Amino acid sequence: MKYLKILSLLSIVALQSCLAADEDPVPVAPLTGSVVDVAVGGPTEPNQVWIDLSDYKNAVTNTRTDWDLGFYTGDAFRVVINGSIAMTVAKIPNATDINLVKESDVTALKTTAQVGTFAASNMQYVDNPTGNFLTQTTGIDAIKENDAENPIYLVNMGRDIPPSSNIGAGSVNLSGSARGWKKIQILRALNGYKIRYADVADTTYKEYLITKDTEYNFTYFNLKTGAPAKVQPKKKKWDLAFTTFTNEVFSAPTTSAGSYFYADFIVTNTLDGVGTYQVNAGGNLEQAYNAFKLSDVDQSKFIFNDQRALGDKWRTTTGTPEIPQPFVYSDRFFVLKDAEGFYFKLRFNAMKDKNGNRGASNFEFDPL
């Protein structure tokens, strides 16, 4: 009997030793749902909050100004800009040497490379709001192998987070002081990227090597500190993120008015296979939500190719004649399929705190 006990113990130890110390456990869907308060941070909405519904208590939060550029870690060489602070980027015409670029070379660009000018042409200066950065023709070009083929860009660093004082109930203030301008050039490097960056008037650039960390979708970099930043969780470790957002706005259904800055926005992790769709509940949200089950899921309705599938569809920021304040819609809920193939239903309860202050979102979810 003693020998059998020792043999069993050795078998358990051997089995455990087969697992790498840093290997992720097999994903398991939560048995029950929960109500989640999201730490957006009040009416200046300073935080980006990344939530995995299967591990919602360990949401990851960063300040919007923690990063400027995101360097893709997959096979392609693509770079995104920080739309949560209304950044833009524009190629500097005829520039071949970053050290020679001066203020007079970019004066005209500074008036057009802005968010919210209500010109359709300014979409060229921002990332594709769908999140399909691998095929986008706006923002920063794919990084070429030949260094000379990589343009020099003017970067509008967007806006700081403003002071949180004197913001009325139901209102937001997202845009503080202008963060200035940089000039950059991005090249390929061994297992990553090389970024050259400087203030516009500088005649000597700084340089930093960005290594691809394939546990994450992006390696993030802060141009002001000259250092990498931790932002998103690991791949497939988040489903949706609460953030401010640079989107496209329309003056008519098919008439673009260019890029515009949104509050109270939610993006989904489409890069890693998260999809969602809206369910119209009619006049009784409580009843429709509670009755909805796994067999009711309509696979044909999932949106996997646009990170804005949830976006701003859960709330109105302008209100209605009957309710002039911003509010959460009470006639709809959403179905989400995560990267592991688990299904959830979720509905939104609040975008304000009990005093009416924005930036205090609340939602609930249940596994299907």
ZALOMAR-324655 format. One record per residue (C-alpha): residue in three letters; y, z, x negated. Coordinates in steps of 0.25 Angstrom, whole numbers, plus 2048, in hexadecimal, padded with zeros to 3 digits. Layout:
! ZALOMAR-324655
{residuo->ala Y->Y Z->Z X->X}
...
This chain:
! ZALOMAR-324655
{residuo->met Y->800 Z->800 X->800}
{residuo->lys Y->809 Z->803 X->7F5}
{residuo->tyr Y->807 Z->7F6 X->7EE}
{residuo->leu Y->80A Z->7EF X->7FB}
{residuo->lys Y->817 Z->7F6 X->7FC}
{residuo->ile Y->81B Z->7F2 X->7EE}
{residuo->leu Y->817 Z->7E4 X->7F1}
{residuo->ser Y->81F Z->7E3 X->7FD}
{residuo->leu Y->82B Z->7E9 X->7F6}
{residuo->leu Y->82A Z->7DF X->7EA}
{residuo->ser Y->829 Z->7D4 X->7F5}
{residuo->ile Y->836 Z->7D8 X->7FB}
{residuo->val Y->83D Z->7D9 X->7ED}
{residuo->ala Y->838 Z->7CB X->7E9}
{residuo->leu Y->83D Z->7C5 X->7F6}
{residuo->gln Y->84B Z->7CB X->7F5}
{residuo->ser Y->84B Z->7C7 X->7E6}
{residuo->cys Y->84A Z->7B8 X->7EB}
{residuo->leu Y->858 Z->7B9 X->7F2}
{residuo->ala Y->863 Z->7B7 X->7E9}
{residuo->ala Y->86D Z->7C2 X->7E8}
{residuo->asp Y->878 Z->7BA X->7EE}
{residuo->glu Y->870 Z->7B2 X->7F8}
{residuo->asp Y->876 Z->7B2 X->806}
{residuo->pro Y->86D Z->7B8 X->810}
{residuo->val Y->867 Z->7AF X->81B}
{residuo->pro Y->872 Z->7AE X->826}
{residuo->val Y->86F Z->7B6 X->833}
{residuo->ala Y->877 Z->7B5 X->840}
{residuo->pro Y->87D Z->7C1 X->845}
{residuo->leu Y->876 Z->7C8 X->851}
{residuo->thr Y->882 Z->7CB X->858}
{residuo->gly Y->891 Z->7C6 X->859}
{residuo->ser Y->89D Z->7CE X->857}
{residuo->val Y->8AC Z->7CE X->859}
{residuo->val Y->8B4 Z->7CB X->84C}
{residuo->asp Y->8C2 Z->7CF X->849}
{residuo->val Y->8C8 Z->7C4 X->83F}
{residuo->ala Y->8D1 Z->7CA X->834}
{residuo->val Y->8DB Z->7BE X->835}
{residuo->gly Y->8E6 Z->7C8 X->831}
{residuo->gly Y->8F1 Z->7C7 X->83B}
{residuo->pro Y->8FC Z->7BD X->83F}
{residuo->thr Y->8FD Z->7B7 X->831}
{residuo->glu Y->8EE Z->7B5 X->831}
{residuo->pro Y->8ED Z->7B7 X->822}
{residuo->asn Y->8DE Z->7B7 X->822}
{residuo->gln Y->8D3 Z->7AD X->822}
{residuo->val Y->8C6 Z->7B3 X->828}
{residuo->trp Y->8B8 Z->7AD X->825}
{residuo->ile Y->8AD Z->7B2 X->82F}
{residuo->asp Y->89E Z->7B0 X->82F}
{residuo->leu Y->899 Z->7B3 X->83D}
{residuo->ser Y->88C Z->7B8 X->837}
{residuo->asp Y->894 Z->7C2 X->82E}
{residuo->tyr Y->8A1 Z->7C3 X->835}
{residuo->lys Y->8A3 Z->7D2 X->830}
{residuo->asn Y->8A5 Z->7CC X->822}
{residuo->ala Y->8B0 Z->7C2 X->825}
{residuo->val Y->8B7 Z->7BD X->819}
{residuo->thr Y->8C7 Z->7BD X->819}
{residuo->asn Y->8D1 Z->7B8 X->80F}
{residuo->thr Y->8E0 Z->7B6 X->810}
{residuo->arg Y->8E4 Z->7A8 X->813}
{residuo->thr Y->8ED Z->7A7 X->806}
{residuo->asp Y->8E1 Z->7AB X->7FD}
{residuo->trp Y->8DE Z->79C X->7FA}
{residuo->asp Y->8E4 Z->78F X->7F9}
{residuo->leu Y->8D9 Z->785 X->7F6}
{residuo->gly Y->8CA Z->784 X->7F9}
{residuo->phe Y->8C1 Z->77D X->7F0}
{residuo->tyr Y->8B4 Z->778 X->7F6}
{residuo->thr Y->8A7 Z->77C X->7EF}
{residuo->gly Y->89E Z->771 X->7F5}
{residuo->asp Y->89A Z->764 X->7EE}
{residuo->ala Y->8A8 Z->75E X->7F2}
{residuo->phe Y->8B5 Z->761 X->7EB}
{residuo->arg Y->8BF Z->764 X->7F6}
{residuo->val Y->8CA Z->76E X->7F7}
{residuo->val Y->8D1 Z->774 X->803}
{residuo->ile Y->8DE Z->77B X->805}
{residuo->asn Y->8E1 Z->788 X->80C}
{residuo->gly Y->8E5 Z->784 X->81B}
{residuo->ser Y->8E6 Z->792 X->81F}
{residuo->ile Y->8F4 Z->793 X->818}
{residuo->ala Y->8F8 Z->785 X->81B}
{residuo->met Y->8F7 Z->77F X->80E}
{residuo->thr Y->8F8 Z->770 X->80B}
{residuo->val Y->8F5 Z->767 X->800}
{residuo->ala Y->8FB Z->759 X->7FC}
{residuo->lys Y->8F8 Z->74F X->7F1}
{residuo->ile Y->904 Z->74E X->7E7}
{residuo->pro Y->907 Z->73F X->7E6}
{residuo->asn Y->905 Z->738 X->7D8}
{residuo->ala Y->902 Z->746 X->7D2}
{residuo->thr Y->8F8 Z->745 X->7C6}
{residuo->asp Y->8FC Z->751 X->7BE}
{residuo->ile Y->8FD Z->75E X->7C5}
{residuo->asn Y->906 Z->764 X->7BA}
{residuo->leu Y->910 Z->759 X->7BD}
{residuo->val Y->912 Z->75B X->7CC}
{residuo->lys Y->920 Z->760 X->7CF}
{residuo->glu Y->927 Z->765 X->7DB}
{residuo->ser Y->92E Z->757 X->7DD}
{residuo->asp Y->920 Z->751 X->7DE}
{residuo->val Y->91C Z->759 X->7EB}
{residuo->thr Y->929 Z->75C X->7F2}
{residuo->ala Y->926 Z->752 X->7FD}
{residuo->leu Y->918 Z->757 X->7FE}
{residuo->lys Y->91D Z->765 X->801}
{residuo->thr Y->923 Z->760 X->80E}
{residuo->thr Y->917 Z->75A X->813}
{residuo->ala Y->90B Z->762 X->80E}
{residuo->gln Y->90D Z->76D X->819}
{residuo->val Y->905 Z->772 X->824}
{residuo->gly Y->90C Z->771 X->832}
{residuo->thr Y->916 Z->766 X->830}
{residuo->phe Y->910 Z->75F X->83D}
{residuo->ala Y->90D Z->752 X->835}
{residuo->ala Y->900 Z->74C X->836}
{residuo->ser Y->901 Z->748 X->828}
{residuo->asn Y->900 Z->756 X->823}
{residuo->met Y->8F1 Z->757 X->826}
{residuo->gln Y->8EF Z->750 X->818}
{residuo->tyr Y->8F4 Z->75D X->811}
{residuo->val Y->8E9 Z->766 X->817}
{residuo->asp Y->8DA Z->767 X->818}
{residuo->asn Y->8D3 Z->761 X->823}
{residuo->pro Y->8D4 Z->76C X->82E}
{residuo->thr Y->8C6 Z->769 X->833}
{residuo->gly Y->8C1 Z->76F X->826}
{residuo->asn Y->8BA Z->762 X->821}
{residuo->phe Y->8C0 Z->763 X->813}
{residuo->leu Y->8B5 Z->75B X->80D}
{residuo->thr Y->8B9 Z->74E X->813}
{residuo->gln Y->8C8 Z->751 X->815}
{residuo->thr Y->8D3 Z->747 X->811}
{residuo->thr Y->8DE Z->751 X->811}
{residuo->gly Y->8E1 Z->75D X->808}
{residuo->ile Y->8DB Z->75C X->7FA}
{residuo->asp Y->8D3 Z->750 X->7F7}
{residuo->ala Y->8C5 Z->752 X->7F2}
{residuo->ile Y->8C5 Z->755 X->7E3}
{residuo->lys Y->8C1 Z->749 X->7DA}
{residuo->glu Y->8B9 Z->749 X->7CE}
{residuo->asn Y->8C4 Z->742 X->7C6}
{residuo->asp Y->8CF Z->74C X->7C4}
{residuo->ala Y->8DA Z->741 X->7C4}
{residuo->glu Y->8D6 Z->73E X->7D3}
{residuo->asn Y->8D9 Z->74C X->7D8}
{residuo->pro Y->8E8 Z->74C X->7DE}
{residuo->ile Y->8F2 Z->757 X->7DB}
{residuo->tyr Y->8F6 Z->75E X->7E8}
{residuo->leu Y->902 Z->766 X->7ED}
{residuo->val Y->8FD Z->772 X->7F4}
{residuo->asn Y->905 Z->779 X->7FF}
{residuo->met Y->900 Z->787 X->7FD}
{residuo->gly Y->903 Z->78A X->80C}
{residuo->arg Y->908 Z->797 X->811}
{residuo->asp Y->907 Z->7A6 X->80E}
{residuo->ile Y->903 Z->7B0 X->818}
{residuo->pro Y->910 Z->7B5 X->81E}
{residuo->pro Y->913 Z->7C4 X->821}
{residuo->ser Y->90D Z->7C9 X->82D}
{residuo->ser Y->919 Z->7D0 X->833}
{residuo->asn Y->921 Z->7CC X->83F}
{residuo->ile Y->917 Z->7C3 X->845}
{residuo->gly Y->917 Z->7C4 X->854}
{residuo->ala Y->90A Z->7C7 X->85D}
{residuo->gly Y->903 Z->7BA X->85F}
{residuo->ser Y->909 Z->7B3 X->853}
{residuo->val Y->905 Z->7AF X->845}
{residuo->asn Y->90C Z->7AC X->838}
{residuo->leu Y->903 Z->7A5 X->82F}
{residuo->ser Y->90D Z->79E X->825}
{residuo->gly Y->915 Z->7A7 X->81B}
{residuo->ser Y->91C Z->7A2 X->80F}
{residuo->ala Y->918 Z->794 X->808}
{residuo->arg Y->90E Z->796 X->7FD}
{residuo->gly Y->914 Z->78B X->7F5}
{residuo->trp Y->90E Z->77F X->7EE}
{residuo->lys Y->904 Z->77B X->7E3}
{residuo->lys Y->8FF Z->76F X->7DD}
{residuo->ile Y->8F0 Z->76D X->7DA}
{residuo->gln Y->8E6 Z->764 X->7D5}
{residuo->ile Y->8D7 Z->766 X->7D7}
{residuo->leu Y->8CC Z->761 X->7CE}
{residuo->arg Y->8BD Z->762 X->7CD}
{residuo->ala Y->8B7 Z->76B X->7C3}
{residuo->leu Y->8A9 Z->76F X->7C0}
{residuo->asn Y->8A3 Z->776 X->7CD}
{residuo->gly Y->8B1 Z->776 X->7D3}
{residuo->tyr Y->8BF Z->773 X->7D2}
{residuo->lys Y->8CB Z->774 X->7C9}
{residuo->ile Y->8D8 Z->777 X->7CF}
{residuo->arg Y->8E6 Z->774 X->7C8}
{residuo->tyr Y->8F2 Z->77B X->7D0}
{residuo->ala Y->900 Z->77F X->7CD}
{residuo->asp Y->90D Z->781 X->7D4}
{residuo->val Y->915 Z->774 X->7D6}
{residuo->ala Y->91F Z->776 X->7CC}
{residuo->asp Y->915 Z->77A X->7C1}
{residuo->thr Y->912 Z->771 X->7B5}
{residuo->thr Y->905 Z->778 X->7B2}
{residuo->tyr Y->8F9 Z->77A X->7BB}
{residuo->lys Y->8EF Z->785 X->7BC}
{residuo->glu Y->8E0 Z->782 X->7BE}
{residuo->tyr Y->8D4 Z->788 X->7C4}
{residuo->leu Y->8C5 Z->785 X->7C5}
{residuo->ile Y->8BF Z->787 X->7D3}
{residuo->thr Y->8B0 Z->788 X->7D3}
{residuo->lys Y->8A8 Z->784 X->7DF}
{residuo->asp Y->8A1 Z->791 X->7E4}
{residuo->thr Y->897 Z->78A X->7EE}
{residuo->glu Y->894 Z->797 X->7F5}
{residuo->tyr Y->8A2 Z->795 X->7FC}
{residuo->asn Y->8A8 Z->788 X->802}
{residuo->phe Y->8B5 Z->789 X->7FA}
{residuo->thr Y->8BA Z->790 X->7EE}
{residuo->tyr Y->8C8 Z->794 X->7F1}
{residuo->phe Y->8D4 Z->794 X->7E8}
{residuo->asn Y->8E2 Z->79B X->7E9}
{residuo->leu Y->8ED Z->792 X->7E2}
{residuo->lys Y->8F7 Z->79E X->7E1}
{residuo->thr Y->8ED Z->7A8 X->7DA}
{residuo->gly Y->8E6 Z->79D X->7D2}
{residuo->ala Y->8D8 Z->7A3 X->7D6}
{residuo->pro Y->8CD Z->7A1 X->7E0}
{residuo->ala Y->8CC Z->7A8 X->7ED}
{residuo->lys Y->8C1 Z->7AD X->7F6}
{residuo->val Y->8C3 Z->7A7 X->804}
{residuo->gln Y->8B7 Z->7A2 X->80D}
{residuo->pro Y->8AA Z->7A9 X->80D}
{residuo->lys Y->89D Z->7A2 X->807}
{residuo->lys Y->898 Z->796 X->80E}
{residuo->lys Y->892 Z->798 X->81B}
{residuo->lys Y->897 Z->7A6 X->81B}
{residuo->trp Y->8A2 Z->7A4 X->825}
{residuo->asp Y->8A3 Z->79D X->833}
{residuo->leu Y->8B2 Z->79D X->837}
{residuo->ala Y->8BF Z->7A1 X->831}
{residuo->phe Y->8CC Z->7A6 X->837}
{residuo->thr Y->8D8 Z->7A0 X->82F}
{residuo->thr Y->8E5 Z->799 X->831}
{residuo->phe Y->8E3 Z->78A X->830}
{residuo->thr Y->8EA Z->77D X->82D}
{residuo->asn Y->8E6 Z->774 X->838}
{residuo->glu Y->8EA Z->767 X->83E}
{residuo->val Y->8F3 Z->767 X->84A}
{residuo->phe Y->8F5 Z->75C X->854}
{residuo->ser Y->902 Z->758 X->85C}
{residuo->ala Y->8F9 Z->751 X->866}
{residuo->pro Y->8EA Z->750 X->867}
{residuo->thr Y->8E9 Z->745 X->85C}
{residuo->thr Y->8F6 Z->746 X->855}
{residuo->ser Y->8F6 Z->74F X->849}
{residuo->ala Y->901 Z->757 X->845}
{residuo->gly Y->8FC Z->75B X->838}
{residuo->ser Y->8F7 Z->768 X->832}
{residuo->tyr Y->8FB Z->775 X->839}
{residuo->phe Y->8F9 Z->784 X->835}
{residuo->tyr Y->8F0 Z->78C X->83F}
{residuo->ala Y->8EE Z->79B X->842}
{residuo->asp Y->8E2 Z->7A1 X->847}
{residuo->phe Y->8D8 Z->796 X->843}
{residuo->ile Y->8C9 Z->797 X->841}
{residuo->val Y->8C1 Z->78D X->838}
{residuo->thr Y->8B2 Z->78C X->837}
{residuo->asn Y->8A9 Z->78A X->82B}
{residuo->thr Y->8A6 Z->77B X->82E}
{residuo->leu Y->8A3 Z->779 X->81F}
{residuo->asp Y->897 Z->781 X->820}
{residuo->gly Y->892 Z->77D X->82E}
{residuo->val Y->899 Z->786 X->838}
{residuo->gly Y->89C Z->780 X->845}
{residuo->thr Y->8A2 Z->784 X->852}
{residuo->tyr Y->8A7 Z->780 X->860}
{residuo->gln Y->8AE Z->785 X->86C}
{residuo->val Y->8A8 Z->789 X->879}
{residuo->asn Y->8B1 Z->789 X->885}
{residuo->ala Y->8AF Z->795 X->88D}
{residuo->gly Y->8B6 Z->792 X->89A}
{residuo->gly Y->8BC Z->79E X->8A1}
{residuo->asn Y->8B3 Z->7A9 X->89D}
{residuo->leu Y->8B2 Z->7AA X->88E}
{residuo->glu Y->8AA Z->7B7 X->88E}
{residuo->gln Y->89F Z->7B1 X->897}
{residuo->ala Y->89E Z->7A4 X->890}
{residuo->tyr Y->89E Z->7AA X->882}
{residuo->asn Y->893 Z->7B5 X->886}
{residuo->ala Y->88A Z->7AA X->88C}
{residuo->phe Y->88A Z->7A0 X->881}
{residuo->lys Y->87D Z->7A0 X->879}
{residuo->leu Y->877 Z->798 X->86E}
{residuo->ser Y->871 Z->78E X->878}
{residuo->asp Y->87F Z->78B X->87C}
{residuo->val Y->883 Z->786 X->86E}
{residuo->asp Y->887 Z->777 X->86F}
{residuo->gln Y->884 Z->772 X->861}
{residuo->ser Y->88C Z->765 X->863}
{residuo->lys Y->899 Z->76D X->864}
{residuo->phe Y->899 Z->773 X->857}
{residuo->ile Y->8A4 Z->76F X->84E}
{residuo->phe Y->8A0 Z->76F X->83F}
{residuo->asn Y->8AA Z->765 X->839}
{residuo->asp Y->8B7 Z->76C X->83C}
{residuo->gln Y->8BA Z->77A X->838}
{residuo->arg Y->8C4 Z->77B X->843}
{residuo->ala Y->8BA Z->77B X->84E}
{residuo->leu Y->8BE Z->789 X->852}
{residuo->gly Y->8CB Z->788 X->84B}
{residuo->asp Y->8D6 Z->78C X->855}
{residuo->lys Y->8CE Z->789 X->862}
{residuo->trp Y->8CC Z->798 X->864}
{residuo->arg Y->8DB Z->79C X->866}
{residuo->thr Y->8E8 Z->797 X->86A}
{residuo->thr Y->8F4 Z->79B X->862}
{residuo->thr Y->8FF Z->795 X->86C}
{residuo->gly Y->8F9 Z->79C X->879}
{residuo->thr Y->8FB Z->796 X->886}
{residuo->pro Y->906 Z->797 X->891}
{residuo->glu Y->8FE Z->7A2 X->898}
{residuo->ile Y->8FB Z->7A9 X->88A}
{residuo->pro Y->906 Z->7A6 X->880}
{residuo->gln Y->900 Z->7AE X->875}
{residuo->pro Y->8F5 Z->7A9 X->86C}
{residuo->phe Y->8E7 Z->7AC X->871}
{residuo->val Y->8D8 Z->7AA X->86F}
{residuo->tyr Y->8D2 Z->7A0 X->879}
{residuo->ser Y->8C9 Z->7A7 X->883}
{residuo->asp Y->8C2 Z->79A X->889}
{residuo->arg Y->8B9 Z->797 X->87D}
{residuo->phe Y->8B0 Z->79C X->872}
{residuo->phe Y->8A9 Z->795 X->866}
{residuo->val Y->89B Z->792 X->861}
{residuo->leu Y->899 Z->793 X->852}
{residuo->lys Y->88D Z->78E X->849}
{residuo->asp Y->88D Z->794 X->83B}
{residuo->ala Y->889 Z->78F X->82E}
{residuo->glu Y->87B Z->795 X->830}
{residuo->gly Y->879 Z->78F X->83D}
{residuo->phe Y->87C Z->79C X->846}
{residuo->tyr Y->883 Z->79A X->853}
{residuo->phe Y->88F Z->7A3 X->858}
{residuo->lys Y->898 Z->7A4 X->864}
{residuo->leu Y->8A6 Z->7A9 X->861}
{residuo->arg Y->8B2 Z->7AC X->869}
{residuo->phe Y->8C0 Z->7B1 X->866}
{residuo->asn Y->8C7 Z->7BD X->86B}
{residuo->ala Y->8D4 Z->7BF X->864}
{residuo->met Y->8DE Z->7B9 X->85B}
{residuo->lys Y->8E8 Z->7C4 X->85C}
{residuo->asp Y->8E7 Z->7D4 X->85A}
{residuo->lys Y->8EA Z->7DD X->865}
{residuo->asn Y->8F9 Z->7DD X->862}
{residuo->gly Y->8F9 Z->7CE X->864}
{residuo->asn Y->8F9 Z->7CB X->855}
{residuo->arg Y->8F3 Z->7BE X->850}
{residuo->gly Y->8E9 Z->7BD X->845}
{residuo->ala Y->8DF Z->7C7 X->84B}
{residuo->ser Y->8D3 Z->7BE X->84F}
{residuo->asn Y->8C7 Z->7C3 X->856}
{residuo->phe Y->8BA Z->7BC X->85B}
{residuo->glu Y->8AC Z->7BF X->85F}
{residuo->phe Y->89F Z->7B7 X->85C}
{residuo->asp Y->890 Z->7B8 X->860}
{residuo->pro Y->884 Z->7B1 X->85A}
{residuo->leu Y->87D Z->7A7 X->862}
